[in-house]
Amino acid sequence: MDKQEFSYFRKKLKKTQKEMSELLGKSIKAIHSYEQGWRVIPVDVERQIYFLASQALRKPESQKACWKILKCTPLKKRNCPAWKFNAGQYCWFINGTICHGQPQKSWNEKIQLCKECEVFNSILQEIEAS
């Protein structure tokens, strides 16, 4: 996540920098630094922002399970943490999902693949439309 994306989501959530600092458990100075590009946005902050935006800005009826959208096989579903935890709307949030054949080793690897996935992109499109 870069500074523009961070700022975009903060504004979509209708939060001030102070409110965002409280939500994320970070100092106001950190929030300023993220938006100015002086600090790299940590993984935990990026994940929280996507989660908050997906919860606050999406309609519940639009939230389909990833395995339905991607038409996963029964074997693939049984081995996937999103299926095991009945969290098909949060596959992008859960480490260890096997959308691309094997679990990703890091959040950065995972989110790069998710940003190319129709499940995650449908979430971003719905957030953008709100």
C-alpha positions as CSV (number, residue, x, y, z in Angstrom):
1,M,0.0,0.0,0.0
2,D,1.4,3.4,-0.9
3,K,0.6,6.8,0.5
4,Q,-2.1,7.6,-2.0
5,E,-4.0,4.4,-1.3
6,F,-3.7,4.9,2.4
7,S,-5.1,8.4,2.1
8,Y,-7.8,7.2,-0.3
9,F,-9.1,4.6,2.2
10,R,-8.9,7.0,5.2
11,K,-11.1,9.4,3.2
12,K,-13.5,6.6,2.1
13,L,-13.9,5.6,5.7
14,K,-14.6,9.3,6.5
15,K,-11.9,9.4,9.3
16,T,-9.6,12.2,10.3
17,Q,-6.0,11.4,10.8
18,K,-6.5,11.4,14.5
19,E,-9.5,9.0,14.2
20,M,-7.4,6.7,12.0
21,S,-4.6,6.7,14.5
22,E,-7.0,5.6,17.2
23,L,-8.5,2.9,14.9
24,L,-5.2,1.5,13.9
25,G,-3.5,1.8,17.3
26,K,-0.8,4.0,15.8
27,S,0.4,7.5,16.7
28,I,-0.9,10.6,14.8
29,K,2.7,11.2,13.8
30,A,2.8,7.7,12.1
31,I,-0.4,8.5,10.2
32,H,1.1,11.8,9.0
33,S,4.2,9.9,8.0
34,Y,2.2,7.3,6.0
35,E,0.3,9.9,4.1
36,Q,3.5,12.0,3.4
37,G,5.4,8.9,2.3
38,W,8.0,9.3,5.0
39,R,7.3,5.9,6.4
40,V,6.5,2.5,4.8
41,I,3.0,1.4,5.7
42,P,3.3,-1.7,7.8
43,V,1.6,-5.0,6.9
44,D,-0.7,-4.9,9.9
45,V,-1.9,-1.4,9.0
46,E,-2.5,-2.4,5.4
47,R,-4.5,-5.5,6.4
48,Q,-6.6,-3.5,9.0
49,I,-7.4,-0.8,6.4
50,Y,-8.6,-3.4,3.9
51,F,-10.6,-5.2,6.6
52,L,-12.2,-2.0,7.9
53,A,-13.1,-0.8,4.4
54,S,-14.5,-4.2,3.4
55,Q,-16.7,-4.2,6.5
56,A,-17.8,-0.6,6.4
57,L,-18.3,0.0,2.7
58,R,-19.7,-3.2,1.3
59,K,-23.3,-4.5,1.2
60,P,-23.6,-7.8,3.1
61,E,-25.7,-9.4,0.3
62,S,-22.8,-8.8,-2.2
63,Q,-20.3,-10.8,-0.1
64,K,-20.0,-14.2,-1.9
65,A,-17.6,-16.8,-0.8
66,C,-14.3,-17.0,-2.8
67,W,-14.7,-20.7,-3.5
68,K,-18.0,-20.0,-5.2
69,I,-16.6,-17.2,-7.3
70,L,-13.5,-19.1,-8.2
71,K,-15.3,-22.5,-8.6
72,C,-12.8,-24.3,-6.4
73,T,-12.7,-28.1,-6.4
74,P,-13.7,-30.0,-3.3
75,L,-10.1,-31.0,-2.7
76,K,-8.9,-27.4,-3.0
77,K,-11.6,-26.2,-0.6
78,R,-10.8,-28.9,2.0
79,N,-7.1,-27.8,2.1
80,C,-7.9,-24.0,2.3
81,P,-8.1,-22.1,5.5
82,A,-10.7,-19.8,4.1
83,W,-13.0,-22.8,3.6
84,K,-12.1,-24.4,7.0
85,F,-13.0,-21.2,8.8
86,N,-16.0,-20.4,6.6
87,A,-14.4,-17.1,5.7
88,G,-14.8,-17.0,1.9
89,Q,-15.3,-13.2,2.0
90,Y,-11.9,-12.8,3.7
91,C,-9.6,-15.1,1.7
92,W,-7.4,-12.1,1.0
93,F,-7.1,-11.5,4.7
94,I,-6.2,-15.0,5.7
95,N,-2.6,-16.3,5.3
96,G,-2.2,-19.8,4.0
97,T,-4.9,-19.8,1.4
98,I,-4.1,-21.8,-1.6
99,C,-5.7,-19.9,-4.5
100,H,-2.6,-20.2,-6.6
101,G,-1.7,-23.8,-5.8
102,Q,0.3,-23.2,-2.6
103,P,0.3,-20.9,0.4
104,Q,2.2,-17.6,0.0
105,K,5.2,-17.1,2.3
106,S,4.5,-13.4,3.1
107,W,1.7,-10.8,3.1
108,N,3.5,-8.9,0.3
109,E,3.5,-12.0,-1.9
110,K,-0.1,-12.8,-1.0
111,I,-1.6,-9.3,-1.5
112,Q,0.2,-8.9,-4.9
113,L,-1.6,-12.1,-6.1
114,C,-4.9,-10.9,-4.5
115,K,-4.8,-7.6,-6.3
116,E,-4.9,-9.6,-9.5
117,C,-7.8,-11.8,-8.3
118,E,-11.5,-11.2,-9.2
119,V,-12.5,-11.8,-5.6
120,F,-10.4,-9.0,-4.1
121,N,-11.0,-6.7,-7.1
122,S,-14.8,-7.1,-6.7
123,I,-14.3,-5.8,-3.1
124,L,-12.2,-2.9,-4.2
125,Q,-14.8,-2.0,-6.9
126,E,-17.6,-2.1,-4.5
127,I,-15.7,0.2,-2.1
128,E,-14.9,2.6,-4.9
129,A,-18.6,2.8,-5.9
130,S,-19.7,3.5,-2.3
